[in-house]
Amino acid sequence: MIAVIGDIHGCYLTLRDLYTKLSEITNEIYTVGDLVDRGNYSKEVIQFCIDYNIKPVLGNHDDLFTRAIGLKPFNGNSREYWIRNHVLNGGEKTYQSYNPGFSTQNLDSVAEAVKLLGHDKFLLSMPLQYEITNLVITHAGISRFSNETLWHREKLEKLKKLQVIGHTPHQRYIYKSGWFVNVDTGCVFGGKLTAAIIDEVKGTALNFVQVKFRKEDTENVIW
Ligand SMILES: [Mn+2]
């Protein structure tokens, strides 16, 4: 039995609340990615995942962050392009969690803080997918209409295995038996943080564990 947590987006206090509940059920805990951006505590979320062995797949926000601070190649675009793109997606909250004095003109100080904590290795080791017996975890899902699993919002493929995804928030989690689970319940937008409890051998969801978002995770903090 394993747990898969939805998009966390810097909501560290909410994550701790959910982890307390999950730790009574299983210690095999995964998450669908998007650890960073929008919420106040991206750095703390990454450290918590390291400390408590929570295994994330890569989300589009995590990918943007690593490119904006130069941990991954710019892929034909300028560094400024990636920073602008990341800022438009709530990236400044992530920079702030690593260095309150950051400047988007030069994110070297943020990159240094990330490396000092060893978070660069963790970010670069996040896989695109985990396949566990009859379960496949990706961020946006496997679809015949897309050749990637980070950004698209296409209809998902019906595999022989249950897909567990996040990426597109909904008020309530979605479980289509034999097809997919979406556990993104928009925590950072004032919703809930959800984990699916999965029987990975049967490829079925057994239960869902949820906590309400903590206001401190998202309200503006005066530094
Ligand atoms: Mn997300």
py3Dmol code that shows the C-alpha trace and the ligand (Angstrom):
import py3Dmol

protein = """\
ATOM      1  CA  MET A   1       0.000   0.000   0.000  1.00  0.00           C
ATOM      2  CA  ILE A   2       1.375   3.389  -0.941  1.00  0.00           C
ATOM      3  CA  ALA A   3       0.271   7.019  -0.650  1.00  0.00           C
ATOM      4  CA  VAL A   4       0.499   9.563  -3.476  1.00  0.00           C
ATOM      5  CA  ILE A   5       0.201  13.249  -2.541  1.00  0.00           C
ATOM      6  CA  GLY A   6      -1.092  15.955  -4.927  1.00  0.00           C
ATOM      7  CA  ASP A   7       0.554  19.274  -5.940  1.00  0.00           C
ATOM      8  CA  ILE A   8       2.130  20.835  -2.819  1.00  0.00           C
ATOM      9  CA  HIS A   9       3.345  24.197  -4.228  1.00  0.00           C
ATOM     10  CA  GLY A  10       5.277  25.440  -1.222  1.00  0.00           C
ATOM     11  CA  CYS A  11       2.524  24.594   1.297  1.00  0.00           C
ATOM     12  CA  TYR A  12       4.830  23.210   3.960  1.00  0.00           C
ATOM     13  CA  LEU A  13       2.564  23.492   7.002  1.00  0.00           C
ATOM     14  CA  THR A  14      -0.263  21.779   5.140  1.00  0.00           C
ATOM     15  CA  LEU A  15       2.146  19.049   4.015  1.00  0.00           C
ATOM     16  CA  ARG A  16       3.187  18.414   7.616  1.00  0.00           C
ATOM     17  CA  ASP A  17      -0.463  18.077   8.649  1.00  0.00           C
ATOM     18  CA  LEU A  18      -1.100  15.553   5.883  1.00  0.00           C
ATOM     19  CA  TYR A  19       2.118  13.628   6.590  1.00  0.00           C
ATOM     20  CA  THR A  20       1.085  13.170  10.228  1.00  0.00           C
ATOM     21  CA  LYS A  21      -2.052  11.391   9.044  1.00  0.00           C
ATOM     22  CA  LEU A  22      -0.300   9.371   6.317  1.00  0.00           C
ATOM     23  CA  SER A  23       2.475   8.117   8.575  1.00  0.00           C
ATOM     24  CA  GLU A  24      -0.133   6.093  10.485  1.00  0.00           C
ATOM     25  CA  ILE A  25      -1.108   4.325   7.253  1.00  0.00           C
ATOM     26  CA  THR A  26       2.097   3.751   5.223  1.00  0.00           C
ATOM     27  CA  ASN A  27       5.704   4.871   4.976  1.00  0.00           C
ATOM     28  CA  GLU A  28       5.817   4.472   1.183  1.00  0.00           C
ATOM     29  CA  ILE A  29       4.929   8.001   0.154  1.00  0.00           C
ATOM     30  CA  TYR A  30       5.158   9.534  -3.321  1.00  0.00           C
ATOM     31  CA  THR A  31       4.002  12.840  -4.753  1.00  0.00           C
ATOM     32  CA  VAL A  32       2.953  13.939  -8.246  1.00  0.00           C
ATOM     33  CA  GLY A  33       5.417  16.883  -8.385  1.00  0.00           C
ATOM     34  CA  ASP A  34       5.075  20.687  -8.306  1.00  0.00           C
ATOM     35  CA  LEU A  35       6.772  20.964  -4.936  1.00  0.00           C
ATOM     36  CA  VAL A  36       7.600  24.632  -5.537  1.00  0.00           C
ATOM     37  CA  ASP A  37       6.053  28.026  -6.506  1.00  0.00           C
ATOM     38  CA  ARG A  38       3.033  30.091  -5.393  1.00  0.00           C
ATOM     39  CA  GLY A  39       3.119  29.063  -1.704  1.00  0.00           C
ATOM     40  CA  ASN A  40       5.549  30.552   0.815  1.00  0.00           C
ATOM     41  CA  TYR A  41       7.720  27.566   1.733  1.00  0.00           C
ATOM     42  CA  SER A  42       9.184  25.824  -1.308  1.00  0.00           C
ATOM     43  CA  LYS A  43      12.590  25.349   0.332  1.00  0.00           C
ATOM     44  CA  GLU A  44      11.001  23.769   3.402  1.00  0.00           C
ATOM     45  CA  VAL A  45       8.849  21.456   1.271  1.00  0.00           C
ATOM     46  CA  ILE A  46      11.921  20.134  -0.556  1.00  0.00           C
ATOM     47  CA  GLN A  47      13.815  19.657   2.712  1.00  0.00           C
ATOM     48  CA  PHE A  48      10.812  17.838   4.212  1.00  0.00           C
ATOM     49  CA  CYS A  49      10.645  15.463   1.237  1.00  0.00           C
ATOM     50  CA  ILE A  50      14.357  14.713   1.655  1.00  0.00           C
ATOM     51  CA  ASP A  51      14.091  14.211   5.429  1.00  0.00           C
ATOM     52  CA  TYR A  52      10.974  12.023   5.324  1.00  0.00           C
ATOM     53  CA  ASN A  53      11.756  10.124   2.129  1.00  0.00           C
ATOM     54  CA  ILE A  54       8.792  11.422   0.141  1.00  0.00           C
ATOM     55  CA  LYS A  55       9.461  10.579  -3.507  1.00  0.00           C
ATOM     56  CA  PRO A  56       8.319  13.142  -6.094  1.00  0.00           C
ATOM     57  CA  VAL A  57       8.090  12.891  -9.855  1.00  0.00           C
ATOM     58  CA  LEU A  58       9.063  16.058 -11.719  1.00  0.00           C
ATOM     59  CA  GLY A  59       6.379  18.711 -12.198  1.00  0.00           C
ATOM     60  CA  ASN A  60       6.376  21.541 -14.728  1.00  0.00           C
ATOM     61  CA  HIS A  61       7.032  24.070 -11.931  1.00  0.00           C
ATOM     62  CA  ASP A  62      10.004  22.105 -10.573  1.00  0.00           C
ATOM     63  CA  ASP A  63      11.382  21.932 -14.112  1.00  0.00           C
ATOM     64  CA  LEU A  64      10.971  25.691 -14.668  1.00  0.00           C
ATOM     65  CA  PHE A  65      12.733  26.423 -11.378  1.00  0.00           C
ATOM     66  CA  THR A  66      15.764  24.294 -12.204  1.00  0.00           C
ATOM     67  CA  ARG A  67      16.089  25.994 -15.611  1.00  0.00           C
ATOM     68  CA  ALA A  68      15.608  29.546 -14.264  1.00  0.00           C
ATOM     69  CA  ILE A  69      18.483  29.094 -11.792  1.00  0.00           C
ATOM     70  CA  GLY A  70      20.702  27.407 -14.381  1.00  0.00           C
ATOM     71  CA  LEU A  71      20.731  23.838 -13.037  1.00  0.00           C
ATOM     72  CA  LYS A  72      19.438  22.515 -16.364  1.00  0.00           C
ATOM     73  CA  PRO A  73      20.164  23.625 -19.944  1.00  0.00           C
ATOM     74  CA  PHE A  74      18.249  26.562 -21.368  1.00  0.00           C
ATOM     75  CA  ASN A  75      17.237  24.429 -24.403  1.00  0.00           C
ATOM     76  CA  GLY A  76      17.721  27.102 -27.047  1.00  0.00           C
ATOM     77  CA  ASN A  77      16.041  29.865 -25.028  1.00  0.00           C
ATOM     78  CA  SER A  78      17.808  32.571 -23.049  1.00  0.00           C
ATOM     79  CA  ARG A  79      18.135  32.463 -19.288  1.00  0.00           C
ATOM     80  CA  GLU A  80      15.925  35.566 -19.202  1.00  0.00           C
ATOM     81  CA  TYR A  81      13.221  33.626 -21.024  1.00  0.00           C
ATOM     82  CA  TRP A  82      13.185  30.905 -18.365  1.00  0.00           C
ATOM     83  CA  ILE A  83      13.212  33.411 -15.510  1.00  0.00           C
ATOM     84  CA  ARG A  84      10.316  35.381 -17.050  1.00  0.00           C
ATOM     85  CA  ASN A  85       8.387  32.181 -17.660  1.00  0.00           C
ATOM     86  CA  HIS A  86       9.043  30.991 -14.113  1.00  0.00           C
ATOM     87  CA  VAL A  87       8.081  34.358 -12.555  1.00  0.00           C
ATOM     88  CA  LEU A  88       4.782  34.257 -14.482  1.00  0.00           C
ATOM     89  CA  ASN A  89       4.167  30.879 -12.833  1.00  0.00           C
ATOM     90  CA  GLY A  90       4.711  32.038  -9.246  1.00  0.00           C
ATOM     91  CA  GLY A  91       8.486  31.504  -9.134  1.00  0.00           C
ATOM     92  CA  GLU A  92       9.308  34.576  -7.052  1.00  0.00           C
ATOM     93  CA  LYS A  93       7.884  32.858  -3.967  1.00  0.00           C
ATOM     94  CA  THR A  94      10.388  30.081  -4.505  1.00  0.00           C
ATOM     95  CA  TYR A  95      13.357  32.461  -4.894  1.00  0.00           C
ATOM     96  CA  GLN A  96      12.215  34.254  -1.757  1.00  0.00           C
ATOM     97  CA  SER A  97      12.168  31.033   0.270  1.00  0.00           C
ATOM     98  CA  TYR A  98      15.854  30.481  -0.568  1.00  0.00           C
ATOM     99  CA  ASN A  99      17.020  34.089  -0.404  1.00  0.00           C
ATOM    100  CA  PRO A 100      14.669  36.871   0.773  1.00  0.00           C
ATOM    101  CA  GLY A 101      17.045  39.390  -0.835  1.00  0.00           C
ATOM    102  CA  PHE A 102      16.886  37.808  -4.283  1.00  0.00           C
ATOM    103  CA  SER A 103      16.837  39.829  -7.490  1.00  0.00           C
ATOM    104  CA  THR A 104      15.434  38.413 -10.716  1.00  0.00           C
ATOM    105  CA  GLN A 105      18.302  40.214 -12.509  1.00  0.00           C
ATOM    106  CA  ASN A 106      20.695  37.719 -10.998  1.00  0.00           C
ATOM    107  CA  LEU A 107      19.511  34.484  -9.454  1.00  0.00           C
ATOM    108  CA  ASP A 108      23.029  33.235  -8.678  1.00  0.00           C
ATOM    109  CA  SER A 109      22.455  33.786  -4.949  1.00  0.00           C
ATOM    110  CA  VAL A 110      19.358  31.569  -5.140  1.00  0.00           C
ATOM    111  CA  ALA A 111      21.276  28.882  -7.046  1.00  0.00           C
ATOM    112  CA  GLU A 112      24.024  29.001  -4.408  1.00  0.00           C
ATOM    113  CA  ALA A 113      21.523  28.595  -1.556  1.00  0.00           C
ATOM    114  CA  VAL A 114      19.950  25.646  -3.375  1.00  0.00           C
ATOM    115  CA  LYS A 115      23.356  23.992  -3.799  1.00  0.00           C
ATOM    116  CA  LEU A 116      24.455  24.681  -0.224  1.00  0.00           C
ATOM    117  CA  LEU A 117      21.461  22.644   0.995  1.00  0.00           C
ATOM    118  CA  GLY A 118      22.054  19.863  -1.549  1.00  0.00           C
ATOM    119  CA  HIS A 119      18.642  20.573  -3.083  1.00  0.00           C
ATOM    120  CA  ASP A 120      20.193  20.726  -6.569  1.00  0.00           C
ATOM    121  CA  LYS A 121      20.907  16.996  -6.440  1.00  0.00           C
ATOM    122  CA  PHE A 122      17.398  16.292  -5.245  1.00  0.00           C
ATOM    123  CA  LEU A 123      15.783  18.479  -7.946  1.00  0.00           C
ATOM    124  CA  LEU A 124      17.922  16.946 -10.680  1.00  0.00           C
ATOM    125  CA  SER A 125      17.127  13.409  -9.529  1.00  0.00           C
ATOM    126  CA  MET A 126      13.347  13.805  -9.778  1.00  0.00           C
ATOM    127  CA  PRO A 127      12.194  11.300 -12.438  1.00  0.00           C
ATOM    128  CA  LEU A 128       9.439  11.925 -14.987  1.00  0.00           C
ATOM    129  CA  GLN A 129       7.620   8.850 -13.790  1.00  0.00           C
ATOM    130  CA  TYR A 130       7.469   6.115 -11.215  1.00  0.00           C
ATOM    131  CA  GLU A 131       6.066   2.776 -12.255  1.00  0.00           C
ATOM    132  CA  ILE A 132       5.194   0.585  -9.294  1.00  0.00           C
ATOM    133  CA  THR A 133       3.602  -2.750 -10.148  1.00  0.00           C
ATOM    134  CA  ASN A 134       0.158  -1.746 -11.517  1.00  0.00           C
ATOM    135  CA  LEU A 135       0.545   1.950 -10.904  1.00  0.00           C
ATOM    136  CA  VAL A 136       2.142   4.771 -12.968  1.00  0.00           C
ATOM    137  CA  ILE A 137       2.770   8.146 -11.362  1.00  0.00           C
ATOM    138  CA  THR A 138       3.469  11.174 -13.605  1.00  0.00           C
ATOM    139  CA  HIS A 139       2.751  14.885 -13.205  1.00  0.00           C
ATOM    140  CA  ALA A 140       0.339  15.561 -16.090  1.00  0.00           C
ATOM    141  CA  GLY A 141      -0.312  11.990 -17.209  1.00  0.00           C
ATOM    142  CA  ILE A 142       0.417   9.771 -20.182  1.00  0.00           C
ATOM    143  CA  SER A 143      -1.677  10.688 -23.208  1.00  0.00           C
ATOM    144  CA  ARG A 144      -1.645   9.654 -26.856  1.00  0.00           C
ATOM    145  CA  PHE A 145      -2.223  13.343 -27.697  1.00  0.00           C
ATOM    146  CA  SER A 146       1.028  14.527 -26.136  1.00  0.00           C
ATOM    147  CA  ASN A 147       4.670  13.474 -26.225  1.00  0.00           C
ATOM    148  CA  GLU A 148       5.426  14.831 -22.747  1.00  0.00           C
ATOM    149  CA  THR A 149       4.076  14.425 -19.191  1.00  0.00           C
ATOM    150  CA  LEU A 150       4.721  17.849 -17.617  1.00  0.00           C
ATOM    151  CA  TRP A 151       2.496  20.460 -19.263  1.00  0.00           C
ATOM    152  CA  HIS A 152      -0.361  19.024 -21.342  1.00  0.00           C
ATOM    153  CA  ARG A 153      -4.009  18.828 -20.305  1.00  0.00           C
ATOM    154  CA  GLU A 154      -5.100  16.203 -22.836  1.00  0.00           C
ATOM    155  CA  LYS A 155      -7.326  13.201 -22.301  1.00  0.00           C
ATOM    156  CA  LEU A 156      -5.345  10.424 -20.624  1.00  0.00           C
ATOM    157  CA  GLU A 157      -4.562   7.071 -22.125  1.00  0.00           C
ATOM    158  CA  LYS A 158      -6.301   4.012 -20.687  1.00  0.00           C
ATOM    159  CA  LEU A 159      -3.330   1.862 -19.734  1.00  0.00           C
ATOM    160  CA  LYS A 160      -3.343  -1.553 -18.137  1.00  0.00           C
ATOM    161  CA  LYS A 161      -2.056   0.245 -15.058  1.00  0.00           C
ATOM    162  CA  LEU A 162      -3.714   2.948 -12.960  1.00  0.00           C
ATOM    163  CA  GLN A 163      -2.360   6.433 -13.683  1.00  0.00           C
ATOM    164  CA  VAL A 164      -1.957   8.808 -10.743  1.00  0.00           C
ATOM    165  CA  ILE A 165      -1.524  12.457 -11.705  1.00  0.00           C
ATOM    166  CA  GLY A 166      -1.871  16.058 -10.502  1.00  0.00           C
ATOM    167  CA  HIS A 167      -1.253  19.248 -12.523  1.00  0.00           C
ATOM    168  CA  THR A 168      -4.837  20.362 -13.131  1.00  0.00           C
ATOM    169  CA  PRO A 169      -6.553  21.341  -9.872  1.00  0.00           C
ATOM    170  CA  HIS A 170     -10.137  20.385  -9.143  1.00  0.00           C
ATOM    171  CA  GLN A 171     -12.327  21.076  -6.115  1.00  0.00           C
ATOM    172  CA  ARG A 172     -12.601  17.370  -5.525  1.00  0.00           C
ATOM    173  CA  TYR A 173     -10.167  14.585  -6.385  1.00  0.00           C
ATOM    174  CA  ILE A 174     -11.099  12.490  -9.410  1.00  0.00           C
ATOM    175  CA  TYR A 175     -11.047   8.697  -9.422  1.00  0.00           C
ATOM    176  CA  LYS A 176     -11.936   6.866 -12.605  1.00  0.00           C
ATOM    177  CA  SER A 177     -11.501   3.229 -11.686  1.00  0.00           C
ATOM    178  CA  GLY A 178      -9.225   1.313 -14.076  1.00  0.00           C
ATOM    179  CA  TRP A 179      -8.064   4.573 -15.694  1.00  0.00           C
ATOM    180  CA  PHE A 180      -6.719   7.417 -13.552  1.00  0.00           C
ATOM    181  CA  VAL A 181      -6.679   9.354 -10.301  1.00  0.00           C
ATOM    182  CA  ASN A 182      -6.125  13.129 -10.137  1.00  0.00           C
ATOM    183  CA  VAL A 183      -5.091  14.127  -6.614  1.00  0.00           C
ATOM    184  CA  ASP A 184      -4.560  17.867  -7.236  1.00  0.00           C
ATOM    185  CA  THR A 185      -7.197  19.577  -5.098  1.00  0.00           C
ATOM    186  CA  GLY A 186      -5.723  23.082  -5.365  1.00  0.00           C
ATOM    187  CA  CYS A 187      -4.172  23.366  -1.913  1.00  0.00           C
ATOM    188  CA  VAL A 188      -2.266  26.563  -2.773  1.00  0.00           C
ATOM    189  CA  PHE A 189      -5.460  28.140  -4.147  1.00  0.00           C
ATOM    190  CA  GLY A 190      -7.238  27.655  -0.819  1.00  0.00           C
ATOM    191  CA  GLY A 191      -8.375  24.086  -1.374  1.00  0.00           C
ATOM    192  CA  LYS A 192      -7.190  20.872   0.226  1.00  0.00           C
ATOM    193  CA  LEU A 193      -4.057  18.763   0.052  1.00  0.00           C
ATOM    194  CA  THR A 194      -5.024  15.227  -0.904  1.00  0.00           C
ATOM    195  CA  ALA A 195      -3.286  11.865  -0.892  1.00  0.00           C
ATOM    196  CA  ALA A 196      -4.613   8.747  -2.579  1.00  0.00           C
ATOM    197  CA  ILE A 197      -4.010   5.475  -0.756  1.00  0.00           C
ATOM    198  CA  ILE A 198      -3.328   2.954  -3.484  1.00  0.00           C
ATOM    199  CA  ASP A 199      -3.154  -0.814  -3.660  1.00  0.00           C
ATOM    200  CA  GLU A 200      -0.333  -0.929  -6.197  1.00  0.00           C
ATOM    201  CA  VAL A 201      -0.772  -4.655  -6.844  1.00  0.00           C
ATOM    202  CA  LYS A 202      -4.444  -4.330  -7.762  1.00  0.00           C
ATOM    203  CA  GLY A 203      -4.002  -0.875  -9.297  1.00  0.00           C
ATOM    204  CA  THR A 204      -6.918   0.523  -7.305  1.00  0.00           C
ATOM    205  CA  ALA A 205      -7.436   3.480  -4.986  1.00  0.00           C
ATOM    206  CA  LEU A 206      -8.522   2.336  -1.536  1.00  0.00           C
ATOM    207  CA  ASN A 207      -9.083   5.640   0.174  1.00  0.00           C
ATOM    208  CA  PHE A 208      -8.296   9.365   0.089  1.00  0.00           C
ATOM    209  CA  VAL A 209      -6.773  11.337   2.954  1.00  0.00           C
ATOM    210  CA  GLN A 210      -7.221  15.119   2.936  1.00  0.00           C
ATOM    211  CA  VAL A 211      -6.309  18.159   4.992  1.00  0.00           C
ATOM    212  CA  LYS A 212      -7.480  21.738   4.562  1.00  0.00           C
ATOM    213  CA  PHE A 213      -4.849  24.278   3.444  1.00  0.00           C
ATOM    214  CA  ARG A 214      -3.139  26.328   6.148  1.00  0.00           C
ATOM    215  CA  LYS A 215      -3.532  30.057   5.596  1.00  0.00           C
ATOM    216  CA  GLU A 216       0.076  30.785   6.638  1.00  0.00           C
ATOM    217  CA  ASP A 217       1.282  28.785   3.637  1.00  0.00           C
ATOM    218  CA  THR A 218      -0.211  31.228   1.173  1.00  0.00           C
ATOM    219  CA  GLU A 219      -0.748  34.602   2.800  1.00  0.00           C
ATOM    220  CA  ASN A 220       1.799  37.337   2.138  1.00  0.00           C
ATOM    221  CA  VAL A 221       4.660  37.280   4.585  1.00  0.00           C
ATOM    222  CA  ILE A 222       6.509  40.497   5.416  1.00  0.00           C
ATOM    223  CA  TRP A 223      10.214  39.745   5.305  1.00  0.00           C
TER     224      TRP A 223
END
"""
ligand_1 = """\
1
MN
Mn 0.608 22.299 -10.119
"""
view = py3Dmol.view(width=600, height=400)
view.addModel(protein, "pdb")
view.setStyle({"model": 0}, {"cartoon": {"style": "trace"}})
view.addModel(ligand_1, "xyz")
view.setStyle({"model": 1}, {"stick": {}})
view.zoomTo()
view.show()
